[in-house]
């Protein structure tokens, strides 16, 4: 299973199943977001965080992670903010 990862303007990370049709609704809810990358659990093996992601996806079409947890999941330092090559998410 693969997930598209976006960053909201407030720094929170938003995960959706890759290619999810929910993107338009999520953008309407939160406003513009930057696409980070597509990831899989195997790339970042953090069972506790992934358990939370799966539990939330069972109830909603996306998952919002606080910035610190999102960065930990993505294996990022505080200095790496995906500013290189980030692209804005647009509905449609």
MMTF fields as JSON, N, C-alpha, C and O atoms, coordinates in Angstrom:
{
  "mmtfVersion": "1.0.0",
  "mmtfProducer": "UNKNOWN",
  "numBonds": 367,
  "numAtoms": 368,
  "numGroups": 92,
  "numChains": 1,
  "numModels": 1,
  "chainsPerModel": [1],
  "groupsPerChain": [92],
  "chainIdList": ["A"],
  "bondAtomList": [4, 2, 8, 6, 12, 10, 16, 14, 20, 18, 24, 22, 28, 26, 32, 30, 36, 34, 40, 38, 44, 42, 48, 46, 52, 50, 56, 54, 60, 58, 64, 62, 68, 66, 72, 70, 76, 74, 80, 78, 84, 82, 88, 86, 92, 90, 96, 94, 100, 98, 104, 102, 108, 106, 112, 110, 116, 114, 120, 118, 124, 122, 128, 126, 132, 130, 136, 134, 140, 138, 144, 142, 148, 146, 152, 150, 156, 154, 160, 158, 164, 162, 168, 166, 172, 170, 176, 174, 180, 178, 184, 182, 188, 186, 192, 190, 196, 194, 200, 198, 204, 202, 208, 206, 212, 210, 216, 214, 220, 218, 224, 222, 228, 226, 232, 230, 236, 234, 240, 238, 244, 242, 248, 246, 252, 250, 256, 254, 260, 258, 264, 262, 268, 266, 272, 270, 276, 274, 280, 278, 284, 282, 288, 286, 292, 290, 296, 294, 300, 298, 304, 302, 308, 306, 312, 310, 316, 314, 320, 318, 324, 322, 328, 326, 332, 330, 336, 334, 340, 338, 344, 342, 348, 346, 352, 350, 356, 354, 360, 358, 364, 362],
  "bondOrderList": [1, 1, 1, 1, 1, 1, 1, 1, 1, 1, 1, 1, 1, 1, 1, 1, 1, 1, 1, 1, 1, 1, 1, 1, 1, 1, 1, 1, 1, 1, 1, 1, 1, 1, 1, 1, 1, 1, 1, 1, 1, 1, 1, 1, 1, 1, 1, 1, 1, 1, 1, 1, 1, 1, 1, 1, 1, 1, 1, 1, 1, 1, 1, 1, 1, 1, 1, 1, 1, 1, 1, 1, 1, 1, 1, 1, 1, 1, 1, 1, 1, 1, 1, 1, 1, 1, 1, 1, 1, 1, 1],
  "groupList": [{"groupName": "UNK", "atomNameList": ["N", "CA", "C", "O"], "elementList": ["N", "C", "C", "O"], "formalChargeList": [0, 0, 0, 0], "bondAtomList": [1, 0, 2, 1, 3, 2], "bondOrderList": [1, 1, 2], "singleLetterCode": "X", "chemCompType": "L-PEPTIDE LINKING"}],
  "groupTypeList": [0, 0, 0, 0, 0, 0, 0, 0, 0, 0, 0, 0, 0, 0, 0, 0, 0, 0, 0, 0, 0, 0, 0, 0, 0, 0, 0, 0, 0, 0, 0, 0, 0, 0, 0, 0, 0, 0, 0, 0, 0, 0, 0, 0, 0, 0, 0, 0, 0, 0, 0, 0, 0, 0, 0, 0, 0, 0, 0, 0, 0, 0, 0, 0, 0, 0, 0, 0, 0, 0, 0, 0, 0, 0, 0, 0, 0, 0, 0, 0, 0, 0, 0, 0, 0, 0, 0, 0, 0, 0, 0, 0],
  "groupIdList": [1, 2, 3, 4, 5, 6, 7, 8, 9, 10, 11, 12, 13, 14, 15, 16, 17, 18, 19, 20, 21, 22, 23, 24, 25, 26, 27, 28, 29, 30, 31, 32, 33, 34, 35, 36, 37, 38, 39, 40, 41, 42, 43, 44, 45, 46, 47, 48, 49, 50, 51, 52, 53, 54, 55, 56, 57, 58, 59, 60, 61, 62, 63, 64, 65, 66, 67, 68, 69, 70, 71, 72, 73, 74, 75, 76, 77, 78, 79, 80, 81, 82, 83, 84, 85, 86, 87, 88, 89, 90, 91, 92],
  "secStructList": [7, 3, 3, 3, 3, 3, 3, 3, 6, 6, 1, 7, 3, 3, 3, 3, 3, 6, 6, 7, 6, 6, 2, 2, 2, 2, 2, 2, 2, 2, 7, 7, 3, 3, 3, 3, 3, 3, 3, 3, 4, 4, 4, 1, 7, 7, 2, 2, 2, 2, 2, 2, 2, 2, 2, 2, 2, 2, 2, 1, 1, 7, 3, 3, 3, 7, 2, 2, 2, 2, 2, 2, 2, 2, 6, 7, 7, 6, 6, 7, 7, 1, 7, 6, 6, 7, 3, 3, 7, 7, 7, 7],
  "xCoordList": [0.842, 0.0, 0.895, 1.859, 0.558, 1.346, 0.483, -0.736, 1.164, 0.493, 1.109, 2.331, 0.254, 0.71, 0.786, -0.142, 1.888, 2.114, 2.148, 2.862, 1.363, 1.285, 1.619, 1.486, 2.055, 2.282, 1.324, 1.277, 0.562, -0.329, 0.492, 1.668, -0.121, 0.575, 0.977, 1.926, 0.273, 0.627, 1.687, 2.036, 2.204, 3.271, 2.81, 3.632, 1.509, 0.997, 1.127, 1.078, 1.292, 1.393, 0.034, -0.656, -0.335, -1.592, -1.249, -0.557, -1.735, -1.51, -2.827, -3.854, -2.788, -3.935, -3.428, -2.253, -4.298, -3.899, -3.48, -4.076, -2.465, -1.934, -3.052, -3.828, -3.126, -4.112, -5.542, -6.482, -5.721, -7.059, -7.878, -7.367, -9.147, -10.083, -10.448, -11.142, -10.001, -10.328, -9.561, -9.865, -8.583, -7.733, -8.541, -8.267, -9.513, -10.293, -10.995, -10.995, -11.59, -12.264, -11.305, -11.616, -10.135, -9.125, -8.612, -8.414, -8.398, -7.967, -9.037, -8.717, -10.299, -11.39, -11.409, -11.739, -11.054, -11.037, -9.862, -10.035, -8.663, -7.438, -6.772, -5.875, -7.182, -6.52, -5.317, -5.136, -4.492, -3.358, -2.385, -2.141, -1.854, -0.855, 0.244, 0.024, 1.426, 2.532, 2.669, 2.659, 2.797, 3.044, 4.491, 5.401, 4.703, 6.073, 6.559, 7.479, 5.91, 6.307, 5.291, 4.374, 5.473, 4.664, 5.545, 6.686, 4.994, 5.775, 5.012, 3.817, 5.737, 5.126, 5.637, 6.654, 4.926, 5.329, 6.717, 7.466, 7.062, 8.358, 9.521, 10.594, 9.31, 10.368, 10.642, 11.785, 9.613, 9.703, 9.016, 7.862, 9.693, 9.061, 8.912, 9.765, 7.826, 7.502, 6.105, 5.113, 6.029, 4.739, 3.686, 2.51, 4.067, 3.078, 2.424, 1.212, 3.226, 2.674, 1.799, 0.712, 2.256, 1.459, 0.157, -0.852, 0.152, -1.098, -2.098, -3.283, -1.627, -2.494, -3.003, -4.187, -2.121, -2.52, -3.619, -4.635, -3.435, -4.438, -5.757, -6.828, -5.686, -6.92, -7.692, -8.915, -6.993, -7.657, -8.208, -9.297, -7.472, -7.952, -9.173, -9.953, -9.343, -10.55, -11.788, -12.908, -11.582, -12.705, -12.817, -13.918, -11.711, -11.687, -10.919, -10.287, -10.974, -10.263, -8.861, -8.166, -8.447, -7.096, -6.692, -7.525, -5.412, -4.872, -4.054, -3.241, -4.268, -3.471, -2.541, -2.983, -1.251, -0.25, 0.387, 0.713, 0.568, 1.291, 2.677, 3.232, 3.215, 4.491, 5.588, 6.292, 5.742, 6.815, 6.659, 7.647, 5.442, 5.209, 5.385, 5.962, 4.89, 5.078, 6.546, 6.962, 7.327, 8.769, 9.43, 10.307, 9.014, 9.592, 9.25, 10.103, 7.999, 7.575, 8.392, 8.778, 8.657, 9.369, 10.883, 11.613, 11.364, 12.789, 13.528, 14.671, 12.88, 13.464, 14.051, 13.564, 15.121, 15.627, 14.71, 13.865, 14.873, 14.129, 14.52, 13.727, 15.737, 16.202, 15.688, 15.709, 15.233, 14.763, 13.264, 12.5, 12.838, 11.42, 10.791, 9.703, 11.437, 10.944, 10.824, 10.094, 11.53, 11.398, 11.989, 11.594, 12.903, 13.462, 12.5, 12.237, 11.985, 11.167, 9.737, 9.011, 9.306, 7.919, 7.004, 7.339, 5.851, 4.892, 3.541, 3.188, 2.81, 1.52, 0.488, 0.503, -0.396, -1.489, -2.651, -2.994, -3.236, -4.395, -5.463, -5.155, -6.694, -7.799, -7.959, -7.801, -8.279, -8.601, -7.489, -7.614],
  "yCoordList": [-1.164, 0.0, 1.237, 1.324, 2.191, 3.414, 4.614, 4.618, 5.626, 6.817, 8.057, 8.184, 8.977, 10.296, 11.161, 11.182, 11.869, 12.704, 14.172, 14.56, 14.969, 16.41, 17.133, 16.57, 18.386, 19.221, 20.404, 21.125, 20.582, 21.734, 22.977, 22.881, 24.138, 25.397, 25.529, 26.248, 24.848, 24.912, 23.889, 23.784, 23.133, 22.178, 20.755, 19.839, 20.546, 19.186, 18.388, 18.942, 17.089, 16.185, 15.527, 15.15, 15.396, 14.749, 13.557, 13.7, 12.378, 11.163, 10.678, 10.687, 10.255, 9.654, 8.466, 8.414, 7.522, 6.434, 7.02, 7.986, 6.44, 6.96, 7.11, 6.182, 8.282, 8.532, 8.692, 8.599, 8.929, 9.026, 10.146, 11.233, 9.86, 10.867, 11.862, 12.842, 11.637, 12.509, 13.824, 14.726, 13.951, 15.14, 16.429, 17.386, 16.483, 17.711, 18.117, 19.295, 17.162, 17.453, 17.881, 18.765, 17.256, 17.604, 19.02, 19.787, 19.365, 20.729, 21.747, 22.84, 21.395, 22.296, 22.513, 23.599, 21.48, 21.556, 22.371, 23.215, 22.116, 22.665, 23.755, 24.435, 23.934, 24.906, 24.294, 23.076, 25.132, 24.632, 23.798, 24.092, 22.774, 21.919, 21.648, 21.735, 21.32, 20.93, 19.417, 18.79, 18.838, 17.407, 17.134, 17.816, 16.132, 15.738, 14.608, 14.763, 13.456, 12.259, 11.164, 11.319, 10.063, 8.871, 7.896, 7.634, 7.366, 6.464, 5.163, 5.06, 4.179, 2.924, 2.616, 3.153, 1.762, 1.389, 0.78, 0.997, 0.023, -0.656, 0.34, 0.036, 1.525, 2.537, 3.102, 3.423, 3.225, 3.878, 2.994, 3.247, 1.976, 1.005, 1.527, 1.281, 2.244, 2.738, 2.233, 2.922, 1.021, 0.351, 1.161, 1.106, 1.9, 2.651, 3.744, 3.947, 4.442, 5.495, 4.88, 5.387, 3.798, 3.167, 2.602, 2.606, 2.119, 1.638, 2.783, 2.6, 3.958, 5.143, 5.505, 5.795, 5.489, 5.807, 4.864, 5.317, 3.565, 2.59, 2.734, 2.599, 3.004, 3.203, 4.412, 4.357, 5.495, 6.703, 6.489, 6.968, 5.779, 5.525, 4.611, 4.637, 3.81, 2.973, 3.835, 3.416, 5.046, 5.937, 7.126, 7.621, 7.583, 8.788, 8.502, 7.454, 9.432, 9.231, 9.824, 9.782, 10.375, 10.928, 10.932, 10.751, 11.142, 11.18, 12.454, 12.777, 13.176, 14.362, 14.015, 13.562, 14.234, 13.986, 15.315, 16.122, 15.55, 16.756, 16.775, 15.732, 17.963, 18.128, 17.213, 16.563, 17.152, 16.346, 14.862, 14.187, 14.357, 12.937, 12.698, 11.689, 13.622, 13.5, 13.467, 12.65, 14.344, 14.362, 13.074, 12.536, 12.585, 11.32, 10.181, 9.354, 10.139, 9.087, 9.143, 8.104, 10.335, 10.507, 10.421, 10.469, 10.295, 10.189, 11.487, 11.478, 12.609, 13.921, 14.554, 14.347, 15.34, 16.222, 17.428, 17.612, 18.226, 19.478, 20.418, 21.275, 20.273, 21.176, 20.798, 21.63, 19.579, 19.132, 19.33, 18.598, 20.332, 20.654, 20.422, 20.932, 19.681, 19.384, 20.623, 20.615, 21.69, 22.916, 22.755, 23.471, 21.851, 21.597, 20.693, 19.562, 21.2, 20.369, 20.174, 19.391, 20.855, 20.717, 21.289, 22.279, 20.667, 21.205, 21.321, 20.496, 22.306, 22.57, 21.557, 21.128, 21.185, 20.274, 21.1, 22.149, 20.62, 21.284, 20.239, 19.145, 20.562, 19.658, 19.598, 20.592, 18.388, 18.249, 17.797, 17.634],
  "zCoordList": [0.0, 0.0, 0.0, 0.762, -0.87, -0.963, -0.575, -0.745, -0.049, 0.45, -0.167, -0.241, -0.612, -1.032, 0.213, 1.022, 0.361, 1.544, 1.128, 0.202, 1.832, 1.598, 2.895, 3.982, 2.775, 3.952, 3.871, 2.875, 4.95, 5.042, 5.337, 5.69, 5.194, 5.465, 6.927, 7.237, 7.835, 9.257, 9.651, 10.827, 8.68, 8.95, 9.201, 9.225, 9.389, 9.585, 8.291, 7.192, 8.444, 7.304, 7.075, 8.022, 5.805, 5.435, 4.554, 3.546, 4.938, 4.169, 3.598, 4.277, 2.342, 1.673, 0.879, 0.516, 0.611, -0.267, -1.607, -2.083, -2.207, -3.459, -4.489, -4.716, -5.105, -6.151, -5.654, -6.443, -4.368, -3.778, -4.412, -4.685, -4.636, -5.141, -4.048, -4.321, -2.831, -1.7, -1.731, -0.952, -2.607, -2.6, -2.726, -2.002, -3.608, -3.797, -2.502, -2.144, -1.802, -0.54, 0.549, 1.348, 0.584, 1.584, 1.333, 2.276, 0.075, -0.257, 0.117, 0.584, -0.084, 0.295, 1.809, 2.285, 2.551, 4.013, 4.546, 5.425, 4.01, 4.587, 3.758, 4.254, 2.528, 1.667, 0.965, 0.988, 0.341, -0.439, 0.408, 1.578, -0.208, 0.436, -0.579, -1.787, -0.077, -0.94, -0.926, 0.134, -2.113, -2.236, -1.859, -2.329, -1.006, -0.623, -1.503, -2.307, -1.327, -2.048, -1.787, -0.98, -2.482, -2.252, -1.479, -1.857, -0.393, 0.464, 0.703, 0.427, 1.222, 1.667, 3.078, 3.519, 3.753, 5.115, 5.156, 6.108, 4.135, 4.121, 4.133, 4.655, 3.559, 3.534, 4.918, 5.241, 5.732, 7.032, 8.079, 8.426, 8.583, 9.487, 10.923, 11.776, 11.169, 12.511, 12.866, 12.629, 13.439, 13.645, 14.398, 14.039, 15.414, 16.191, 15.348, 15.418, 14.555, 13.706, 12.622, 12.347, 12.005, 10.954, 11.502, 10.797, 12.736, 13.342, 13.438, 13.16, 13.828, 13.889, 12.497, 12.325, 11.51, 10.135, 9.671, 9.142, 9.858, 9.407, 10.162, 9.571, 11.456, 12.236, 11.724, 11.592, 11.437, 10.93, 9.52, 9.207, 8.671, 7.313, 7.294, 6.341, 8.33, 8.427, 8.672, 8.38, 9.212, 9.526, 8.578, 8.339, 8.044, 7.212, 5.924, 5.794, 4.975, 3.713, 3.712, 2.697, 4.845, 4.958, 6.433, 7.322, 6.669, 8.026, 8.169, 7.302, 9.258, 9.557, 10.713, 11.769, 10.496, 11.532, 11.923, 11.053, 13.217, 13.628, 12.985, 12.64, 12.833, 12.14, 12.696, 11.923, 14.002, 14.602, 14.264, 13.976, 14.298, 13.987, 12.494, 12.088, 11.676, 10.229, 9.854, 9.033, 10.447, 10.167, 10.639, 9.963, 11.788, 12.279, 11.333, 11.012, 10.888, 9.963, 8.678, 8.144, 8.185, 6.925, 7.092, 6.102, 8.328, 8.562, 8.318, 7.861, 8.623, 8.34, 9.582, 10.693, 9.377, 10.425, 10.476, 9.601, 11.472, 11.546, 10.417, 10.03, 9.877, 8.834, 7.458, 6.551, 7.276, 5.961, 5.886, 6.516, 5.106, 5.065, 3.697, 3.428, 2.85, 1.51, 0.642, -0.349, 1.0, 0.211, -1.189, -2.109, -1.358, -2.69, -3.455, -3.047, -4.556, -5.429, -4.983, -5.595, -3.941, -3.506, -4.573, -5.223, -4.751, -5.695, -5.023, -4.18, -5.378, -4.748, -5.221, -6.375, -4.325, -4.663, -5.201, -4.655, -6.258, -6.853, -7.134, -7.607, -6.852, -7.163, -8.679, -9.388, -9.146, -10.564, -11.347, -12.56]
}
